[in-house]
Amino acid sequence: MEEQNQVSNRLNDGFDELTGLLNLKGILRLLTEHKNISGKTYSVIIYLNVMNFKAFNQQYGFAGGNEFLKGMAQEIQKVFDNDLIARVGGDQFIILAHSMEEESLLKKIKLIQEASHIHEKGLKMRIKAGIYLSTGDESDPVVMVDRAKIACDDIIRLYDKDINFYDDNLKKKNELRQYVIDNFENAFKQKYFKVYYQKEVRALTGKVCGYEALARWIDPKYGMISPAIFVEVLEEVHLVHKLDMYIIEDVCRDLKKDIEYNMAVVPVSVNLSRLDFEICDIKAEIDKCREKYGIPNYLLNIEITESAIASGEDFLGQQIKKFRDDGYQVWMDDFGAGYSSLNNLKVYDFDVLKIDMNFLRSFENNKKSKVILATIVNMAKELGMHTLAEGVETQEQYDFLKKIGCEKLQGYLFGKPTPLDEFVKPDDFSFEKCEDIRYKKYYHEIGEVNLLGSAPLKAKDMEVRNDVPIAIMELNDEDMKFIYANEAYIEFLHSVSINGFEEANKRTSGVELAETRTMRKAFVKAESNPNHISDVDVIINGNVVIAKVKLIVREGNKAAFIVVPRNLSVSENEQRLADNIHVAMAHVLGQYFRVDLFDEDGTADNIFLNGAQLPVADVERNTIKAVSMYADLYLYPEERQKFKDFYDMTTVRDRVDKCKRDYLVEYFHSAIPGDEGRMQMYMILPFYYNDRWKYISCCRYADEINDEFRQQILQKKD
């Protein structure tokens, strides 16, 4: 701080009014005139850049932004208290520090990064730091600041790196970058830019269904210069559109040759930069080039990187629409590489989603990768988009992506990007290896099927639903209730004559039904083996239902279970099984000589009759009178009152509860001539249907029952 005060007396115009620190002019003058100050050498130059500061200003205003900067200046002064500090530009700082160990230096920078959170007001702020360590032989001290800034700028777009040292590799990269700036015009003239094609393969067939055109700079001095360097430079000097049109013209020229030589022609994807749309009418330029070579628009696909989409929402959306309205396909490239992927899908309309290769890099070791990839493909299909995965390198990746319905694949498994003149084999463009363009629409339609969705046959309507009926039921001691049911489950309830969620809960808690007891037993069974999915068969309002049940969690006296049912009585998909059940029920009825149905309203109906008896309900439907008439006709006098008491429907449910079974059984002797007093078994089974109790009565001769089974019944009766 003493040194800063010394300098301030001589450099009054070299200070920042907001923070009181040196400004850029002041620190550069200081470095130029006094590389050594008070006998101390400043050999460490740190360049700090506050990320997301623009958003901070927008949210908290300039006053809030100024408070943040003043707070940061104080934090930096606390950490580097014996060093020179300057604020240069709106959100950037320079620190001139004395020589120190790297570990100590990194520790101090991390203290500043942590201190920034004190002032960020909930909006995430990040501090990027570029560091240059002086070698002592710099002829111009300003170069040291430039190199620290270069190190900082090099990581601006990296999400996982906040500190960067200027080293030989960065020096070479910067020299190459400068070479690009000085020589790109000559590269165009000398045709150093070449188109490299990388195959796009149809997952279903394994055939080449397209190519991506990639720009490469083959330089006589440096060899192949990375696109990561020259594309960025051309964007900075606003000449990237010249490169992109250069590549597109080469592509159109190559396509024309393939057409003329009767080769198998497939679409080629070309990359556009955001600046292409801003600098020129890129669609008009592409149309002009395409028409010059007679190339139909369906042979050119337009790829736009996710980073290019990040700005100019309305403008870029209009440009994308123009391409799509005119028959071009527009693809989003590198999906998942940035922060705004999902928002871009909401704002823009794309034909194809190209899934960034980073999702496949940890494929074999990270199970989450498969879940994420499947989720992206499922989402894309539901949004009406097709999918292509980049970076496919193994057969295992191929097989998985094909299984989840990803339509197209690209990566080193099928070949590296290659110039046209290196496709040396005559059959590289044969119809055996390449997809016939006539089937483009055919495979396009197949690709619209969502193999991961619950309703692959339904048209896409942007409605979020699951056609699998799912409910969550809670068991609290003896009380049971629904706490969640999706739309498909509500439809299932309607199919079994239950009118919605509230009525379902009323049935589980208001009355003791056979179905409720069955489900409670199923829950106990499921909890006894929590890793197992239990199956339960249940009759609900006359419908045969099979449900799968699994324990989710238990806490104290509460347990939650997931229930997935199928109504076999109405499901077309289960028609064969439903028919089998119908046939089986007919055989079950055949075991009885009569089946009657009683209602809680006091009426009776005959359901099935097989024997010499009369359908009493045809003469008398009143339950009490019908039971009395039956007793008088078919039973001995001494058993008639017992029979009438047994068929007192007002007491059936109480008697069922007492006997701890779902039914009642009693035996009476037949008075029908010829039966000679044969013992008959009568069974009453209550059930709840359409908000009322009903009772099914089944009658058969006891001597027709298996002896062992009859003995069990008699024991239960005792």
TAQUI-V831332 format. One record per backbone hydrogen bond with DSSP energy under -0.5 kcal/mol. CO is the residue of the C=O (numbers start at 0). NH is the residue of the N-H. If there is no record, write none. Layout:
co: [CO | CO]
nh: [NH | NH]
This chain:
co: [0 | 1 | 2 | 3 | 4 | 5 | 5 | 6 | 6 | 10 | 11 | 13 | 14 | 15 | 20 | 21 | 22 | 23 | 24 | 25 | 26 | 27 | 28 | 29 | 34 | 34 | 36 | 39 | 40 | 42 | 43 | 43 | 44 | 45 | 45 | 46 | 47 | 48 | 48 | 49 | 50 | 51 | 52 | 53 | 54 | 55 | 56 | 59 | 60 | 61 | 62 | 63 | 64 | 65 | 66 | 67 | 68 | 69 | 70 | 71 | 72 | 73 | 74 | 75 | 77 | 78 | 79 | 83 | 84 | 85 | 85 | 90 | 91 | 92 | 93 | 94 | 94 | 95 | 96 | 96 | 100 | 101 | 102 | 103 | 104 | 105 | 106 | 107 | 108 | 109 | 110 | 111 | 113 | 114 | 114 | 115 | 115 | 119 | 121 | 125 | 125 | 127 | 128 | 129 | 130 | 131 | 131 | 139 | 139 | 140 | 140 | 141 | 142 | 143 | 144 | 145 | 146 | 147 | 148 | 149 | 151 | 152 | 154 | 156 | 161 | 163 | 164 | 166 | 167 | 168 | 169 | 170 | 171 | 172 | 173 | 174 | 175 | 176 | 177 | 178 | 179 | 182 | 183 | 184 | 185 | 186 | 186 | 187 | 191 | 193 | 193 | 194 | 195 | 196 | 197 | 199 | 199 | 200 | 200 | 201 | 206 | 207 | 208 | 209 | 210 | 210 | 211 | 211 | 213 | 215 | 215 | 216 | 216 | 218 | 222 | 222 | 224 | 225 | 225 | 226 | 226 | 228 | 229 | 230 | 231 | 232 | 233 | 233 | 234 | 238 | 238 | 239 | 240 | 241 | 242 | 243 | 244 | 245 | 246 | 247 | 248 | 249 | 250 | 251 | 252 | 253 | 254 | 255 | 256 | 257 | 258 | 262 | 266 | 267 | 268 | 269 | 271 | 272 | 272 | 273 | 273 | 274 | 275 | 279 | 280 | 281 | 282 | 283 | 284 | 285 | 286 | 287 | 288 | 289 | 289 | 293 | 295 | 296 | 298 | 299 | 300 | 300 | 301 | 302 | 303 | 304 | 305 | 306 | 307 | 311 | 312 | 313 | 314 | 315 | 316 | 317 | 318 | 319 | 320 | 321 | 322 | 323 | 328 | 328 | 329 | 329 | 330 | 330 | 331 | 332 | 333 | 334 | 339 | 340 | 341 | 342 | 343 | 347 | 350 | 351 | 351 | 352 | 352 | 353 | 354 | 355 | 356 | 356 | 357 | 357 | 359 | 361 | 364 | 365 | 365 | 366 | 366 | 367 | 368 | 369 | 370 | 371 | 372 | 373 | 374 | 375 | 376 | 377 | 378 | 379 | 380 | 385 | 386 | 387 | 388 | 391 | 393 | 394 | 395 | 396 | 397 | 398 | 399 | 400 | 401 | 406 | 407 | 408 | 409 | 410 | 410 | 417 | 418 | 419 | 421 | 424 | 425 | 426 | 428 | 429 | 429 | 432 | 435 | 436 | 438 | 439 | 440 | 441 | 442 | 443 | 444 | 445 | 448 | 449 | 454 | 462 | 465 | 466 | 469 | 470 | 470 | 471 | 471 | 472 | 473 | 473 | 474 | 474 | 475 | 478 | 480 | 483 | 485 | 486 | 487 | 488 | 489 | 490 | 491 | 492 | 492 | 493 | 496 | 497 | 499 | 500 | 501 | 502 | 503 | 504 | 505 | 505 | 506 | 510 | 512 | 513 | 514 | 515 | 516 | 517 | 518 | 519 | 520 | 521 | 522 | 523 | 524 | 525 | 526 | 528 | 531 | 533 | 535 | 537 | 537 | 538 | 539 | 542 | 542 | 543 | 543 | 544 | 545 | 546 | 547 | 548 | 549 | 552 | 554 | 556 | 557 | 558 | 559 | 559 | 560 | 561 | 562 | 563 | 565 | 565 | 566 | 566 | 570 | 571 | 573 | 574 | 575 | 576 | 577 | 578 | 579 | 580 | 581 | 582 | 583 | 584 | 585 | 587 | 588 | 592 | 593 | 594 | 594 | 595 | 596 | 597 | 598 | 601 | 602 | 604 | 607 | 613 | 614 | 615 | 615 | 620 | 621 | 622 | 623 | 624 | 625 | 626 | 627 | 628 | 629 | 630 | 633 | 635 | 635 | 636 | 636 | 638 | 639 | 640 | 641 | 642 | 644 | 646 | 647 | 647 | 650 | 651 | 652 | 653 | 654 | 655 | 655 | 656 | 661 | 663 | 665 | 667 | 668 | 669 | 671 | 671 | 674 | 677 | 678 | 678 | 679 | 679 | 680 | 681 | 682 | 683 | 683 | 684 | 686 | 687 | 688 | 691 | 692 | 693 | 694 | 695 | 696 | 697 | 698 | 698 | 699 | 700 | 701 | 705 | 706 | 707 | 708 | 709 | 710 | 711 | 712 | 713]
nh: [4 | 5 | 6 | 7 | 8 | 8 | 9 | 9 | 10 | 13 | 14 | 22 | 16 | 19 | 15 | 86 | 26 | 27 | 28 | 29 | 30 | 31 | 32 | 33 | 36 | 41 | 39 | 36 | 42 | 133 | 45 | 96 | 131 | 47 | 94 | 129 | 92 | 50 | 127 | 52 | 125 | 55 | 56 | 57 | 58 | 59 | 60 | 63 | 64 | 65 | 66 | 67 | 68 | 69 | 70 | 71 | 72 | 73 | 74 | 75 | 76 | 77 | 78 | 79 | 80 | 80 | 82 | 95 | 21 | 87 | 93 | 49 | 87 | 47 | 85 | 45 | 96 | 83 | 42 | 43 | 104 | 105 | 106 | 107 | 108 | 109 | 110 | 111 | 112 | 113 | 114 | 115 | 116 | 117 | 118 | 118 | 119 | 122 | 123 | 50 | 127 | 48 | 163 | 46 | 165 | 44 | 133 | 142 | 143 | 143 | 144 | 145 | 146 | 147 | 148 | 149 | 150 | 151 | 152 | 153 | 154 | 155 | 157 | 158 | 128 | 130 | 166 | 170 | 171 | 172 | 173 | 174 | 175 | 176 | 177 | 178 | 179 | 180 | 181 | 182 | 183 | 186 | 187 | 188 | 189 | 191 | 192 | 190 | 217 | 195 | 215 | 419 | 213 | 417 | 211 | 208 | 209 | 202 | 408 | 205 | 201 | 434 | 266 | 199 | 212 | 268 | 197 | 213 | 195 | 193 | 217 | 218 | 224 | 222 | 218 | 224 | 216 | 228 | 229 | 230 | 231 | 232 | 233 | 234 | 235 | 236 | 238 | 239 | 237 | 241 | 242 | 243 | 244 | 245 | 246 | 247 | 248 | 249 | 250 | 251 | 252 | 253 | 254 | 255 | 256 | 257 | 258 | 259 | 260 | 262 | 261 | 264 | 210 | 300 | 212 | 302 | 304 | 275 | 276 | 276 | 277 | 278 | 279 | 281 | 284 | 285 | 286 | 287 | 288 | 289 | 290 | 291 | 292 | 293 | 294 | 295 | 298 | 299 | 267 | 328 | 269 | 302 | 330 | 271 | 332 | 308 | 309 | 309 | 310 | 315 | 316 | 317 | 318 | 319 | 320 | 321 | 322 | 323 | 324 | 325 | 327 | 326 | 301 | 330 | 350 | 351 | 303 | 332 | 353 | 305 | 336 | 355 | 343 | 344 | 345 | 346 | 347 | 349 | 385 | 331 | 353 | 354 | 387 | 334 | 389 | 358 | 359 | 360 | 360 | 361 | 362 | 365 | 366 | 368 | 369 | 369 | 370 | 371 | 372 | 373 | 374 | 375 | 376 | 377 | 378 | 379 | 380 | 381 | 382 | 384 | 383 | 352 | 407 | 354 | 409 | 412 | 397 | 398 | 399 | 400 | 401 | 402 | 403 | 405 | 404 | 202 | 388 | 200 | 391 | 413 | 414 | 196 | 421 | 422 | 423 | 427 | 428 | 429 | 263 | 432 | 433 | 207 | 438 | 439 | 442 | 443 | 444 | 445 | 446 | 447 | 447 | 448 | 450 | 452 | 457 | 464 | 487 | 468 | 485 | 472 | 562 | 482 | 483 | 560 | 475 | 480 | 476 | 558 | 478 | 475 | 473 | 471 | 489 | 490 | 491 | 492 | 493 | 494 | 495 | 495 | 497 | 496 | 498 | 499 | 503 | 504 | 505 | 506 | 507 | 508 | 509 | 510 | 510 | 512 | 516 | 517 | 518 | 519 | 520 | 521 | 522 | 523 | 524 | 525 | 526 | 527 | 528 | 528 | 529 | 531 | 533 | 548 | 546 | 539 | 544 | 540 | 542 | 539 | 544 | 567 | 568 | 537 | 565 | 535 | 563 | 533 | 561 | 559 | 557 | 476 | 554 | 474 | 551 | 552 | 472 | 549 | 470 | 547 | 545 | 567 | 569 | 570 | 573 | 574 | 577 | 578 | 579 | 580 | 581 | 582 | 583 | 584 | 585 | 586 | 587 | 588 | 589 | 590 | 591 | 609 | 698 | 606 | 607 | 696 | 604 | 694 | 601 | 622 | 598 | 596 | 594 | 615 | 617 | 618 | 619 | 603 | 625 | 626 | 627 | 628 | 629 | 630 | 631 | 632 | 633 | 634 | 670 | 638 | 639 | 639 | 640 | 642 | 643 | 644 | 645 | 646 | 647 | 648 | 650 | 651 | 654 | 655 | 656 | 657 | 658 | 659 | 660 | 659 | 685 | 683 | 681 | 679 | 635 | 676 | 674 | 675 | 677 | 669 | 701 | 702 | 667 | 681 | 699 | 665 | 697 | 663 | 685 | 695 | 693 | 540 | 691 | 688 | 599 | 686 | 597 | 684 | 595 | 682 | 592 | 593 | 680 | 703 | 704 | 709 | 710 | 711 | 712 | 713 | 714 | 715 | 716 | 717]
